[in-house]
Amino acid sequence: MLYLKDRPGANIVVRGARVLDPVEGIDTVVDVRIDAGVISVIGEQLDTNEHRVVDGAGLVLAPAFVDPHVHLRTPGREDEETIASGTQAAAAGGFCVILAMPNTDPVVDSAATLGALVETAGREAEIAVGFLAAITRGQRGEELTEMAELADAGAVAFSDDGVPVASAGMMRRALQYSSITGRKLALHCEERSLSHDGHVHEGAVAAELGFAGYPSVAESVMVERDLALAAYEGQPIHLLHLSSAESVAALRRARAAGVAATAEVTPHHLVLTDDVVRSLDPNVKMNPPLRAELDRAALLDALRDGTIESIATDHAPHALHEKDVPFEAAPFGVTGLETAFAVLYTRLVQPGLLPLATLVERMTAGPARAFGLDRPRVAVGAAANLVLLDLEREWDVDAQSFKSRSRNSWLLGERLTGVVAMTIAGGAVAFEA
């Protein structure tokens, strides 16, 4: 279900780093040795055995990150991103696994299209990539895809991300059909008769600027529907990019009642509100839109207490000319792979709003668990999927330094703290600053 190009496993000793793995219960300064891409020893003053020695003094060594929601734009818009460039960007951001959404051109709704992506990933992917396939053909909501065939071809899950499955009956059939595949549905929750061409959150900022509003109830009413259907069918679901306090409340109630629902939240929804839309910067236009402070606070509370288990970038690259237009005409979406950890460390961990261990867990074990993937971990015998972080170093977000082919980041020009010094993915060094 995960694919990357073959590379020889690294022989490395990381010496003197603070090793942090919240799930394994490790938070101590210790050496870690990697033999042929596998963690072989965790201890003090390890024999280097002619291995490369990496000085980790003052740095943090943690499990590398997992992003469950990335748009690679392949096939169809390789000018915006490719599997090669997207995985290079992910490696630069500290990720060892990403999951790619199927709303491409053509849509990933056939075994042939999926097979071509798998083949390309085997040649080009710097880190492991999993591919989601569409729930409905062409993501039109009219006919289910051949989910069993797609699962056999390697689909990690199913999603019509970018558009909702509007029909409740179709959603119910999708839940029933997906149950035979062992793959989860990942759902974009939007009632389009309520969001109807809205550009920003329906509230004071939209009224002030004269923009059509996209109310939070347009998300939460579909969250409620899909949770109810999942409960009725006894099937698991994953809720994509939650943005509203009402959605969080619905998810919390459903999980308390035993519904097998997981959810994700993006860095931008955790640290921004619709106040920033006053800048009219098209790079703060995303779907779902940035919402009010009470929504942001509810999302952060849910991330802290585990109601939301995963952080996802929703990395959505766009060509420069597409975003270099008036706000209303710009497409939704922002990049995020190369800035996710740093912005969350800077805006949430440094001010004391979120423990570092919680951030690491929600960027590693949480998303892996949601999709049934092996979690990256610091443990003897585990494949080396590790990130080395410099938490003291500051850097300025500069589009020219991006590995991604696109530059539509809302953080351009911002100063952040926290640098990815090295990413080891699938046992090999995938990035080094």
N, C-alpha and C positions, 0 to 999 in steps of 0.2 A: 504493500500500500504506500510505501515511501520510496522515493527514487532519487539517486544522485550518481554522479560519475565515479568510476573506480579510481581510487588513489591509494598509495601505500600508507599504512598506518605509521604514525609518528612515534619516535622514541625520544621522550622529553622528561626531564625532571623539573617541576615547578617548585622552587625552593623559597620557603619562608613567607608564603602568602597566608593571609587570613582565609581559611577555607570555610565557606558558608553553604550548608545544604540543610534547609529547615526541615525537610521531610526525614532525612537521615539523622537529624539531631546533631549535626556537626557545626560548630562555630568556634574554631581554634586556629592558632598559627601552627602549621604543619607542612611537611613536604609531601608532594604527590608525584609518583613515578608512573609514566605511561610507557608500556612496552608494546610495540607494533599496533598502536591505536587503542589499547585496552589498559584501563587503570589496574596496575599490578600491586602497588604498595602505597599505603598511606602511613607516614611515620616521620621520624626526626632524623636528620643527617643521613639521608638515603644515599646508597652507592649509586653513582651516576652511570656506571657500566658503559662508558663512552656515549652516553646519551647527551643530547643538547640540554644545557642547563639554562632555565629561564629564571631570572631574579624576580621573585614575587614580593620582596620586602615592601611593605606599605600598600600592597594591592590586595584585592579580594578575588579569590577563585571560587566560582559558583557554577552550578549547572547552567549550561547554555539555555537560551530562551526558545520558546515554542510560540509561534504566531498562528492562531487558527483561522485567520481571515485576511487574505492577501489577494490583490488583483494583479496578475502578471500580464494581462492584456494579450496573451498569446493563446490561440491564434487570432489574427485580424488587425491588431494595433501594435505591431512590433516597434513602431516608431516611439511609442510611449514606454514600453517595457518588454523585455524578453525573459525567458527562463534564466539565461546566463546573467543578465544585468540585475534582475530581481533577486536572485540568490546571492550575488555579490553584495548588493545593498543589505540583504538580510544578515550576511556574515559580518559586515561592517557594523551592524547594529547589535551583534552578540547572539544572533539566532542560530540554532542548529537544525530547526525544522520549521517549515511554513506550510500552510494549507492554502491552495489556490482555488478561487471561486470560478464557477463555470460560465459566468455571463460574458462570454467572449464572442467573436464573430468568425466562424459559426459557434453557436452555443455548444458546450460539451454535453450533448444529449445522445451520443451514439458511441458504441464501442470503438468504432474506427477513429473518431476524433480524439477520444481518450487515449487510445493506443498510440497515436502519433505524439501526443504530449508525453506519455511515458517514455517513449523512445528518445525524444529530445532531451528529457531530463537525464536519462542515462548517459548522454553525451556531454551535457552542458551544466548541470546543476552543481553548484559549489557546496551546497548543503542539501539535506534531504527535503524533498517536496512531495506532498500528497495532493491529489486532485479530487475536488468535489465534482459530481455530475449533477445535471439539472433534475429537478423533480418532475417537471412537465416538458414536453417537446417544445423546443424553441422558447421556453419559459413563458409560453402564452397562456398557461393555466387551463388548457382545454383537454389535454390527453397526457397520461402518465408516460414517462420514459420506461424503457425496459430495464428496470432497476436490477434485476437478478443478473442480467447480462453485463451491465455496467459494473456491478460489484465484482463479478468474476474477472472483468478487465482491469480492476484495480482501483475503482472509486472508493475513497475513504469515507464519504458521506454524500448526502444529497441536499441541494439547495437551489432555490430560484432567486438567490440574492440579487438585489437590484429591483426586483418586483415582488409583491406578495402573491401567494396563492389565494386568489380572491374568493373562490368558491369553497364554502365549508365542506360540501360533499366531496369535492376533489381532494381537500386536505385529509378528510377522513380516509378516503381510499389510499392516499399516499402513505398514511400511517400503517394501514393494514398491509399494503404491498411491501413497504420497507422492512416490515417485521421479519420477512423470510430471508432478508439479506444480511441481517445483523449490523446494518449501517444506520446511523442516526440521520434524522432530518434537521437541517440547520435553517432557521426560519427568519425571513425578513418580514417584520410585523408592521404593516401599514395599511390602513383602510383609506383607499384612495378617494372615496367619495367625501372623506373628511379632510384629507391633506390637499386635495384639488389645486395643483399648481402653486402651492405655497413655496416661498423661497427661504423663509426664516421662521423661527418659533413664533407662534401667535401670542403676542404680548405687547408690552409698552414699546419696545424697540421697533417692532414691526409697524405699529401704529404711527410712531414718530417719523419713521422713514418712508411710510406709504407703501410698504411691501405687503403682498398677499401672505397671510399667516398659515403656518402648518402646525395645528394644535397638538398638544401632547396626547390628547385622547385618540388621535388618529393612530398612534402607536399602541396605546394601552388597551384599546378595545380589541385589537387583533391579538395582543398578548393573551388577554383573557380567553378569547375564542380558542386559540391554539392550545393553551394549557387545559382547557376544558375537554377538547378533543383528545389530547394526549392522555388525560386521566381516564376518559371513557374507554379508549382502546388499550390502555395499559402499556403504552409505548413511550420510549424516551424521546425528548426533543432538546434542541439547543437553540436558544434565542440570541439572534445576532444583534450586535451594537445597540444595546438598550440605552435610552436617553432620558426617561421620565420617572418621576417619583411614583406615579400611579403604576407604571410597569413593574417597578421594584416591589411595591406592595403586593401586587398580584402574584409575582414570582415567589415572594416570601410565604404567602398563604398557601400556594400550591405545593411548595416543597415541604411545608409543615404537615400538609395532608398526605404526603407520600408520593406526589407526582415526581417522576424521574426527569426533572428539567434542570438543565444547566444554562448558563448565560455568560455573556461577555460584555465588556465595556471598553471603550477606546480611551487613549490618553487625552484626546481633545475634549471628550465629554467629562473627563475627571477634573480638568484644570481650567476650562474656559466656560463662559456663559455667553448668552446672546448679546451682552454688552459690547463685545468686540466687533459685532457686525456694524457698529457705527463707523468703523474705519472704511467700510465698503470694499475691503480687500476680498477678492473672489476666493482667496485661499482659506477663508474661514466659512465657506459655503459647503456644507456637507449634508448628507441624508442618512440618518435623521439629523435635524438641525441642532445646533447648540441651543440649550434651553436656559431656564432661569436658575438662580442660585439655589433655590430649594431642591431642584432636580439634581444639580451637581452634587449637593450635600448628600442627598439620598443615595446616589450612585456610589459615592465614596464610603458611606456607612455600610452599604451592601457588600462592597469589596472587602472592607475590613472584617466583617463578620462571616464572610464566606457564602453569603446568599448568591453573590456573583463570584464565580470561581476563576474567571479567566480575564486577562487583559489581551485585547486584540487591536492591532493597528488599523485595520480596514484600509491598508495601504492602497490608495487609488490614484495612480499616476495619470496625469493629463499633459498633453502637449502645451507648450508655452502659448501658442496662439489661441488655444481654447479657453485658457484662463485670463488672457490679456484682453478682456472685454468688460463691459459694464456688469455689475454684480448680478442683475436679473438674468442676463444672457449666459452667464457662466455655468458650466456643468458642476454637479455636486462632486465632492471628493478631494482628499488631500493625501499626500505621501506621509509615511511615518516610520518605516522600518529603521532608518538610520538615526532617528532621534528619540524613539520611544522610551528607552531606559533613561537616558539623560534628562529628558524633560520631567519624567515622573520622579526621578531622584531629586532634581532641583526644586520642583514645585511642591512635592508631597513629603519626601523623606527628610530632606534637610530642615524644613520648618517644623518637623515633628508630627505631621498629620498622618503618616503611615510608616510603620516599622520597615526597615530594609528587608528583614526576613519575610515579611508578608508580601512585599513587592516581588521578591525573587520567587516565592511560591506561586503567586498568581501569574507570573510570566513563564513558569516552567511546568510544575506538576499539575496545576489547575487545568490549563488547556489540554495537556496530554491526557489527563484523566477524562475530560469531557468527550474526547474522541477515541478513547480506547487505545491510545498510543503508549509505548514504553516511555516512561518519563526519564529525562536526563537526570543523572545522579552522580554524586561523588561516592563511589563504593568500589571496593576491590572486585574485579571481574566484570565491571560495567564498561561498555564502550565509552571512549573519551568523547563526551559532548560537554564542553566546558567553556566558560568565558572568564577572562581575566580583566578585572575592572580597576581603573584608577579613579578613586572617588574624590581625590583632591584636585585633580586637574580641571581647569576651565577651558572652554573652547567656544568659538563663535560659529554659529550655523551659517555656512557659506554654500550656496548652490553649486559652486564650481568644484567642491570637494565630494559631491554626492557620487556614489556608484550607480544609483538609479539613473535611468535615461530621462526622468522627468524631475521638475524643480518646484512643483506646486506644494511647497511646505508653508504652513502658517508660522513657522519658527524662523524664517529667514532673517538674519541680522541679530537674533537673540543670543545672549551669552548663557551657556549651560554649564553645569558641573557634572562630571562623570564621563569618563572616556573608556571605550572598549579598547583595551590594549592588545588583546588576542582572542580569537575564537577558534576553538578546536571542535570540528563537527565530523561525526562519523569516523573519529579516530585520527583525522588529519587536520593540519593547520589550514583553516579556510580564510582567515584574515589576520593581519598583523599591522598595528599602527606604526 
